[in-house]
Amino acid sequence: MFEQTFKNIDDILHKDAGCTSELDYTEQSSWLLFLKYLDALEQDKAMEACLNGKPYAFILDKPYRWETWATPKGKDGKSDHNAALTGDDLRDFVNLKLFPYLHAFKQKATGPDTTEYKIGEIFGEIKNRIQSGYNLREVIDLVDELQFRSQVEKHELSHLYEAKIRNMGNAGRNGGEYYTPRPLIRAIIQVVQPKIGQRIYDGAVGSAGFLCEAFDYLTQNNKLSTADLETLQKRTFYGKEKKSLAYVIAIMNMILHGIEAPNIIHTNTLAENLADIQEKDRYDVVLANPPFGGKERKEVQQNFPIKSGETAFLFLQHFIKILKAGGRAGIVIKNTFLSNTDNASVSLRKKLLEECDLHTVLECPGGTFQGAGVKTVVLFFQKGQPSKKVWFYQLQPGRNMGKTNPLNDEDLAEFVALQKTMADSPKSWSVDLKGIDKGTFDLSSKNPNGGEEETLRSPEEILDEIAALDAESAEVLATIRGLLC
């Protein structure tokens, strides 16, 4: 039922002049889902307070609660269509009253970890793109059909929402940067093995895939006490995200996975000076796929001892610094990091190998990420001791990779199994770092066991990538033109 509802919502948004891509569909669905969820959460808390004979103070004033403006009910408890706003009246209420009211919560909030702050942050960063109030009314009525009360309902909704995020990878406008393949994330988590009581962090949180999958990992494999559940809800998962759309999606994704008040902060992680990070700020586990290829301004680069315009290199320094001694990490980065000869790459490899035990490198083929033929590696390391030996695994699914044939859990099963003992195989080998070149710290290593040649991509997949790159180029040019005009 939920799947058809999501499809119907997208169909309505598709015909609205303000929504042009899957990114818009996901963004608009997200703020409406958030308000519907908030209403359900408040109703549950009000009922619980009533049963305990206590009053409950609603976060939102009555005119701005979902049940008042979105789906007013008559005395019989059924929807009162005569009282429901629609057309221009609905659109104007949302744009001119609802969004400004919700945005104001940011100033009222006692701190960034509160629900009030997140409400203010979300509705200050996004806007209602649905131009037709009649389309908006149809979408609201469909969203109102969705229920968040049971774990089964939340589980189904989370799967559908994940599918929407995955579809954004093919949507242009840099949609792919929000999505790391979930089978790859699950494999990374199985290697890093986070535990309840440890703090888990992603400073480039995107759609919160790493944090959501870590939550699923910790809840599926443990008999949890009430104290454990409270720890998972409040003191386990932390993230930061620079972009407004990704921030909203991350919040909603975590809520649907069962984390009621996500500890996600909307900020530019790289704007923080590394020298300001103290012991209390550090984490036990870092899981991340930081954006690469981006360029940070000179003033941002001043926050880092190793200056670089490459965003991923700055993030890697941040992750090393923010890990506790003994802390573990699984970080996705471009494979050229292993061998680039520029000063920043050499210095960063030296820093990583001297301050951390880089024990595993997973080499991923081109096509692992939707809309990107770039090859990546996953670095697994533990902070506190220098690296001595690195185990490499060359992922070779044995087929063309792309949006019609994506990575799956089975592709990574051998890697996860072999990594436990770091055994040699046709796809894996170890390198002793005693003989590493101290001038370059080059970490590139060819498979000595004669692994298979990577399968060439099909013409269709190459054309898909060209189309994705063209879309990104068009957006960049449009932005430049806008700045010049």
C-alpha positions as CSV (number, residue, x, y, z in Angstrom):
1,M,0.0,0.0,0.0
2,F,2.8,2.4,1.0
3,E,4.6,1.8,-2.3
4,Q,1.6,2.8,-4.3
5,T,1.1,5.9,-2.2
6,F,4.8,7.0,-2.8
7,K,4.3,6.4,-6.5
8,N,1.1,8.5,-6.6
9,I,2.9,11.3,-4.8
10,D,5.7,11.3,-7.3
11,D,3.1,11.3,-10.2
12,I,1.5,14.4,-8.8
13,L,4.8,16.2,-8.3
14,H,5.9,15.3,-11.8
15,K,3.1,17.4,-13.2
16,D,3.7,20.4,-11.0
17,A,5.7,23.2,-12.6
18,G,7.9,23.7,-9.5
19,C,9.2,20.2,-9.4
20,T,11.6,19.1,-12.1
21,S,13.5,16.0,-10.9
22,E,13.7,13.1,-8.5
23,L,15.6,15.4,-6.1
24,D,12.6,17.8,-6.0
25,Y,10.2,14.9,-5.4
26,T,12.3,13.6,-2.5
27,E,12.8,17.1,-1.0
28,Q,9.1,17.9,-1.1
29,S,8.0,14.5,0.2
30,S,10.5,14.9,3.0
31,W,9.2,18.0,4.6
32,L,5.7,16.8,4.4
33,L,6.7,13.4,5.8
34,F,8.5,15.2,8.6
35,L,5.5,17.2,9.7
36,K,3.2,14.2,9.5
37,Y,5.7,12.2,11.6
38,L,6.1,15.0,14.1
39,D,2.3,15.1,14.5
40,A,2.2,11.3,15.1
41,L,5.0,11.6,17.7
42,E,3.3,14.4,19.5
43,Q,0.0,12.6,19.6
44,D,1.7,9.5,21.1
45,K,3.4,11.6,23.7
46,A,0.2,13.5,24.6
47,M,-1.6,10.2,25.0
48,E,1.1,8.7,27.2
49,A,1.1,11.9,29.3
50,C,-2.7,11.6,29.6
51,L,-2.5,8.0,30.8
52,N,0.0,9.1,33.4
53,G,-2.3,11.9,34.5
54,K,0.2,14.6,33.4
55,P,-0.2,17.5,31.0
56,Y,1.7,17.6,27.7
57,A,3.1,20.8,26.1
58,F,2.9,20.5,22.3
59,I,5.9,21.8,20.4
60,L,3.7,23.4,17.7
61,D,0.9,25.9,18.4
62,K,-2.5,24.5,17.4
63,P,-2.9,26.4,14.1
64,Y,0.3,24.9,12.8
65,R,-0.2,21.3,13.7
66,W,-0.8,18.8,10.9
67,E,-4.2,17.9,12.1
68,T,-5.3,21.6,12.1
69,W,-4.0,22.9,8.8
70,A,-3.3,19.8,6.7
71,T,-6.1,17.4,7.5
72,P,-8.7,19.0,9.8
73,K,-11.2,16.6,11.3
74,G,-14.9,17.0,12.1
75,K,-16.5,16.1,15.5
76,D,-16.9,12.5,14.1
77,G,-13.1,12.2,13.7
78,K,-13.3,12.0,9.9
79,S,-11.6,14.5,7.5
80,D,-13.6,17.7,7.1
81,H,-12.9,18.6,3.5
82,N,-14.9,21.8,3.8
83,A,-12.5,23.1,6.4
84,A,-9.4,22.0,4.6
85,L,-7.4,24.7,2.8
86,T,-6.7,24.1,-0.9
87,G,-5.6,26.0,-4.1
88,D,-4.0,29.4,-3.6
89,D,-5.2,29.6,0.1
90,L,-3.3,26.5,0.9
91,R,-0.1,27.5,-1.0
92,D,-0.1,31.0,0.6
93,F,-0.6,29.6,4.1
94,V,2.3,27.2,3.7
95,N,4.6,29.7,2.1
96,L,3.7,32.9,4.1
97,K,2.8,31.5,7.5
98,L,3.7,27.9,8.1
99,F,7.4,28.0,6.9
100,P,8.2,31.3,8.6
101,Y,6.7,30.0,11.9
102,L,8.6,26.8,11.7
103,H,11.9,28.5,10.8
104,A,11.6,30.7,13.9
105,F,12.1,27.7,16.1
106,K,15.8,27.8,15.5
107,Q,16.1,31.0,17.5
108,K,13.8,29.6,20.3
109,A,15.7,26.3,20.7
110,T,17.9,25.7,23.7
111,G,20.5,23.8,21.5
112,P,21.2,22.1,18.2
113,D,20.4,18.6,19.6
114,T,16.7,19.6,20.3
115,T,13.7,18.8,18.1
116,E,12.9,22.5,18.1
117,Y,16.3,23.4,16.6
118,K,15.9,20.7,13.9
119,I,12.5,22.1,12.9
120,G,13.9,25.6,12.6
121,E,16.9,24.4,10.6
122,I,14.9,22.3,8.2
123,F,12.3,25.0,7.4
124,G,14.9,27.7,7.1
125,E,16.9,25.8,4.5
126,I,14.2,24.4,2.1
127,K,11.2,25.9,0.6
128,N,7.9,24.6,-0.8
129,R,8.4,24.1,-4.5
130,I,4.9,22.8,-5.2
131,Q,3.4,25.7,-7.1
132,S,-0.1,24.5,-7.4
133,G,-2.1,24.5,-4.2
134,Y,-4.4,21.9,-5.7
135,N,-1.4,19.6,-6.3
136,L,-0.2,20.3,-2.8
137,R,-3.7,19.3,-1.4
138,E,-3.5,16.0,-3.3
139,V,-0.1,15.2,-2.0
140,I,-1.0,16.1,1.6
141,D,-4.0,13.8,1.5
142,L,-1.8,11.0,0.3
143,V,0.9,11.7,2.9
144,D,-1.8,11.6,5.6
145,E,-2.6,8.0,4.6
146,L,0.9,7.0,5.8
147,Q,1.2,5.8,9.4
148,F,4.3,5.8,11.6
149,R,2.9,4.0,14.7
150,S,4.2,0.5,14.4
151,Q,7.8,-0.7,13.8
152,V,6.5,-2.7,10.8
153,E,5.1,0.5,9.3
154,K,8.3,2.4,9.9
155,H,10.4,-0.4,8.5
156,E,8.4,-0.5,5.2
157,L,8.5,3.3,5.0
158,S,12.3,3.3,5.5
159,H,12.8,0.9,2.6
160,L,10.6,3.0,0.3
161,Y,12.4,6.2,1.4
162,E,15.8,4.5,0.7
163,A,14.6,3.6,-2.8
164,K,13.8,7.3,-3.4
165,I,17.3,8.3,-2.2
166,R,18.8,5.6,-4.5
167,N,16.8,7.0,-7.5
168,M,18.2,10.4,-6.9
169,G,21.6,9.0,-8.0
170,N,20.3,9.0,-11.5
171,A,18.6,12.4,-11.3
172,G,21.4,14.8,-12.3
173,R,21.9,17.9,-10.2
174,N,24.6,15.9,-8.3
175,G,22.0,13.5,-7.0
176,G,24.6,10.7,-6.8
177,E,26.5,12.4,-4.1
178,Y,23.7,11.7,-1.6
179,Y,23.9,7.9,-2.1
180,T,26.5,5.3,-1.2
181,P,25.5,1.8,-2.2
182,R,24.0,0.1,0.9
183,P,25.7,-3.2,0.3
184,L,29.1,-1.4,0.4
185,I,28.1,0.4,3.6
186,R,27.0,-2.9,5.2
187,A,30.3,-4.5,4.3
188,I,32.3,-1.6,5.8
189,I,30.2,-1.8,9.0
190,Q,30.8,-5.6,9.3
191,V,34.5,-5.0,9.1
192,V,34.6,-2.1,11.5
193,Q,32.2,-3.8,14.0
194,P,30.8,-0.9,16.0
195,K,29.5,-1.8,19.5
196,I,26.7,-0.4,21.7
197,G,28.2,2.3,23.9
198,Q,30.6,3.5,21.3
199,R,30.0,6.9,19.6
200,I,29.7,6.6,15.8
201,Y,30.3,9.6,13.5
202,D,30.0,10.7,9.9
203,G,31.2,14.2,9.2
204,A,29.9,14.1,5.6
205,V,26.6,12.5,6.4
206,G,24.7,12.9,3.1
207,S,21.5,10.8,3.4
208,A,22.8,9.2,6.6
209,G,23.2,5.8,5.0
210,F,26.2,4.9,7.2
211,L,24.4,5.9,10.5
212,C,21.1,4.2,9.5
213,E,22.9,0.9,8.5
214,A,25.0,1.1,11.7
215,F,21.7,1.4,13.7
216,D,20.2,-1.6,11.9
217,Y,23.5,-3.6,12.5
218,L,23.4,-2.8,16.3
219,T,19.7,-3.5,16.7
220,Q,19.5,-6.7,14.7
221,N,22.4,-8.6,16.3
222,N,21.8,-7.8,19.9
223,K,19.4,-8.5,22.7
224,L,18.9,-4.9,23.8
225,S,18.0,-3.7,27.3
226,T,16.1,-0.5,27.9
227,A,19.4,1.2,28.7
228,D,20.9,0.0,25.4
229,L,17.9,1.4,23.4
230,E,18.2,4.8,25.1
231,T,22.0,4.8,24.4
232,L,21.3,4.0,20.7
233,Q,18.6,6.7,20.5
234,K,20.5,9.5,22.2
235,R,24.3,8.9,22.5
236,T,25.5,6.8,19.6
237,F,25.0,8.4,16.2
238,Y,26.4,11.8,15.2
239,G,26.7,13.5,11.9
240,K,27.3,16.8,10.1
241,E,26.1,17.9,6.7
242,K,26.8,21.1,4.7
243,K,24.0,20.9,2.1
244,S,20.4,21.7,3.0
245,L,18.7,19.0,1.0
246,A,21.0,16.3,2.3
247,Y,20.4,17.5,5.8
248,V,16.7,17.2,5.5
249,I,16.9,13.8,3.9
250,A,19.4,12.6,6.6
251,I,17.0,13.6,9.4
252,M,14.0,12.0,7.7
253,N,15.9,8.8,6.9
254,M,17.1,8.4,10.4
255,I,13.6,9.0,11.8
256,L,12.2,6.3,9.5
257,H,14.9,3.9,10.6
258,G,13.8,4.4,14.2
259,I,16.0,7.2,15.6
260,E,13.6,9.7,16.9
261,A,15.8,12.8,17.5
262,P,18.9,12.4,15.2
263,N,22.1,14.2,16.3
264,I,22.7,15.7,12.9
265,I,24.1,19.2,12.7
266,H,23.7,21.4,9.6
267,T,27.2,22.9,9.2
268,N,30.3,22.8,7.0
269,T,32.5,20.3,8.8
270,L,35.6,21.6,7.1
271,A,35.1,25.1,8.5
272,E,36.1,23.8,11.9
273,N,39.7,24.3,12.8
274,L,41.4,21.0,13.6
275,A,43.3,22.6,16.5
276,D,40.0,23.3,18.3
277,I,39.1,19.6,18.5
278,Q,39.4,18.3,22.1
279,E,39.2,14.9,23.7
280,K,35.5,15.3,24.5
281,D,34.8,15.9,20.8
282,R,36.3,12.6,19.7
283,Y,34.5,9.4,18.5
284,D,35.1,5.7,18.7
285,V,34.0,4.9,15.1
286,V,34.1,7.0,11.9
287,L,32.2,5.8,8.9
288,A,32.1,8.1,5.8
289,N,32.2,8.6,2.1
290,P,33.3,12.3,1.9
291,P,32.7,14.2,-1.3
292,F,35.7,14.2,-3.6
293,G,36.6,16.5,-6.4
294,G,35.2,19.5,-4.7
295,K,37.3,22.6,-4.0
296,E,37.4,24.4,-0.7
297,R,38.3,28.1,-0.3
298,K,41.7,29.2,0.9
299,E,40.4,30.3,4.2
300,V,38.9,26.8,4.8
301,Q,42.2,25.1,3.9
302,Q,43.9,27.2,6.7
303,N,42.1,25.0,9.2
304,F,44.3,22.0,8.2
305,P,48.0,21.3,8.6
306,I,48.1,19.7,5.1
307,K,46.7,22.3,2.7
308,S,44.7,20.9,-0.3
309,G,41.9,22.0,-2.5
310,E,40.7,18.4,-2.6
311,T,37.7,18.1,-0.3
312,A,38.3,14.5,0.5
313,F,41.9,15.1,1.7
314,L,40.7,17.7,4.2
315,F,38.0,15.3,5.4
316,L,40.5,12.5,5.9
317,Q,42.6,14.8,8.1
318,H,39.5,15.7,10.0
319,F,38.6,12.1,10.5
320,I,42.0,11.1,11.8
321,K,42.0,14.0,14.2
322,I,38.5,13.4,15.5
323,L,39.0,9.6,16.2
324,K,39.8,8.6,19.8
325,A,43.0,6.7,20.4
326,G,42.1,3.1,19.5
327,G,39.2,4.4,17.4
328,R,38.3,2.6,14.1
329,A,37.4,4.0,10.7
330,G,36.1,2.9,7.3
331,I,36.5,5.7,4.8
332,V,35.7,5.8,1.0
333,I,38.2,7.8,-1.1
334,K,39.3,8.0,-4.7
335,N,41.9,5.3,-5.6
336,T,44.3,7.9,-6.9
337,F,44.9,8.8,-3.2
338,L,47.1,5.7,-3.0
339,S,49.6,6.9,-5.6
340,N,49.3,10.6,-6.3
341,T,52.7,12.4,-6.2
342,D,51.6,15.9,-5.3
343,N,52.8,17.2,-1.9
344,A,49.4,17.0,-0.2
345,S,48.9,13.3,-1.2
346,V,52.4,12.3,0.0
347,S,52.1,14.2,3.3
348,L,48.6,12.8,3.9
349,R,49.7,9.2,3.3
350,K,52.6,9.7,5.6
351,K,50.3,11.1,8.3
352,L,47.9,8.2,7.9
353,L,50.6,5.5,8.0
354,E,52.5,7.1,11.0
355,E,49.4,7.9,13.2
356,C,47.1,5.0,12.3
357,D,47.3,1.3,11.6
358,L,46.0,1.1,8.0
359,H,45.3,-2.6,8.0
360,T,42.8,-3.1,5.0
361,V,42.3,-1.5,1.6
362,L,39.2,-2.6,-0.4
363,E,39.6,-1.7,-4.1
364,C,36.2,-1.0,-5.7
365,P,35.7,-1.1,-9.5
366,G,34.4,1.7,-11.7
367,G,30.6,1.7,-11.7
368,T,30.3,1.0,-8.0
369,F,28.7,4.4,-7.6
370,Q,25.7,5.4,-9.6
371,G,26.5,7.9,-12.4
372,A,30.2,7.8,-11.7
373,G,32.8,5.6,-13.4
374,V,35.5,6.7,-11.0
375,K,37.4,4.0,-9.1
376,T,37.4,4.2,-5.3
377,V,39.0,2.4,-2.4
378,V,37.9,2.0,1.2
379,L,40.5,2.6,3.9
380,F,40.1,0.7,7.1
381,F,42.3,1.9,9.9
382,Q,42.7,2.2,13.7
383,K,44.2,5.2,15.4
384,G,47.1,5.1,17.7
385,Q,49.8,2.8,16.2
386,P,51.8,3.1,13.0
387,S,50.9,0.9,10.0
388,K,53.0,-2.3,9.5
389,K,51.2,-4.4,7.0
390,V,48.2,-3.7,4.6
391,W,45.8,-6.4,3.3
392,F,44.4,-5.6,-0.1
393,Y,41.2,-7.0,-1.6
394,Q,40.3,-6.4,-5.2
395,L,36.5,-6.4,-5.6
396,Q,35.6,-8.0,-8.9
397,P,31.9,-8.8,-9.3
398,G,32.6,-10.4,-12.7
399,R,30.0,-8.3,-14.5
400,N,29.4,-4.8,-15.8
401,M,28.4,-2.5,-12.9
402,G,25.8,0.2,-13.3
403,K,22.4,1.4,-12.3
404,T,20.7,-1.7,-14.0
405,N,23.2,-4.1,-12.4
406,P,24.2,-2.5,-9.1
407,L,26.4,-3.8,-6.3
408,N,24.8,-6.4,-4.0
409,D,25.6,-8.0,-0.6
410,E,26.7,-11.2,-2.3
411,D,29.4,-9.4,-4.2
412,L,31.0,-8.4,-0.9
413,A,30.5,-11.6,1.1
414,E,33.9,-13.0,0.2
415,F,35.7,-9.8,1.1
416,V,34.0,-9.7,4.6
417,A,34.8,-13.4,5.2
418,L,38.5,-13.2,4.1
419,Q,39.1,-9.9,5.9
420,K,38.6,-11.7,9.3
421,T,41.9,-13.6,8.8
422,M,43.4,-11.4,6.0
423,A,44.0,-14.5,4.0
424,D,45.6,-14.5,0.6
425,S,43.4,-15.5,-2.4
426,P,43.2,-14.8,-6.1
427,K,41.7,-11.4,-5.2
428,S,43.6,-10.6,-2.0
429,W,47.2,-10.1,-0.9
430,S,49.3,-8.5,1.8
431,V,52.0,-5.8,1.6
432,D,54.7,-5.4,4.3
433,L,55.3,-1.7,4.7
434,K,58.9,-2.1,5.8
435,G,60.0,-1.6,2.2
436,I,57.7,1.4,1.5
437,D,59.4,4.3,-0.3
438,K,59.8,6.9,2.5
439,G,59.9,9.6,-0.2
440,T,56.5,9.0,-1.7
441,F,54.7,6.6,0.7
442,D,53.2,5.2,-2.4
443,L,50.5,2.7,-1.4
444,S,49.4,1.4,-4.9
445,S,49.8,-2.3,-5.2
446,K,49.1,-4.6,-8.1
447,N,47.5,-7.9,-7.4
448,P,50.4,-10.5,-7.5
449,N,47.9,-13.4,-7.8
450,G,46.8,-12.5,-11.3
451,G,43.3,-11.3,-10.5
452,E,40.7,-11.1,-13.3
453,E,40.8,-8.1,-15.7
454,E,37.9,-5.7,-14.9
455,T,35.0,-6.2,-17.2
456,L,34.5,-3.5,-19.7
457,R,31.4,-1.4,-19.4
458,S,28.6,-1.6,-21.9
459,P,27.9,1.3,-24.4
460,E,24.7,1.9,-22.5
461,E,26.5,2.4,-19.2
462,I,29.1,4.7,-20.8
463,L,26.3,6.8,-22.3
464,D,24.5,6.9,-18.9
465,E,27.7,8.3,-17.4
466,I,28.1,10.8,-20.2
467,A,24.5,12.0,-19.7
468,A,25.1,12.4,-15.9
469,L,28.3,14.4,-16.5
470,D,26.5,16.6,-19.1
471,A,23.7,17.3,-16.6
472,E,26.3,18.3,-13.9
473,S,28.1,20.5,-16.4
474,A,24.9,22.2,-17.4
475,E,24.1,22.9,-13.7
476,V,27.5,24.4,-13.1
477,L,27.2,26.6,-16.3
478,A,23.8,27.7,-15.2
479,T,25.2,28.7,-11.8
480,I,28.0,30.6,-13.3
481,R,25.6,32.5,-15.7
482,G,23.4,33.3,-12.7
483,L,26.4,34.8,-10.9
484,L,27.4,36.9,-13.9
485,C,24.0,38.2,-14.6
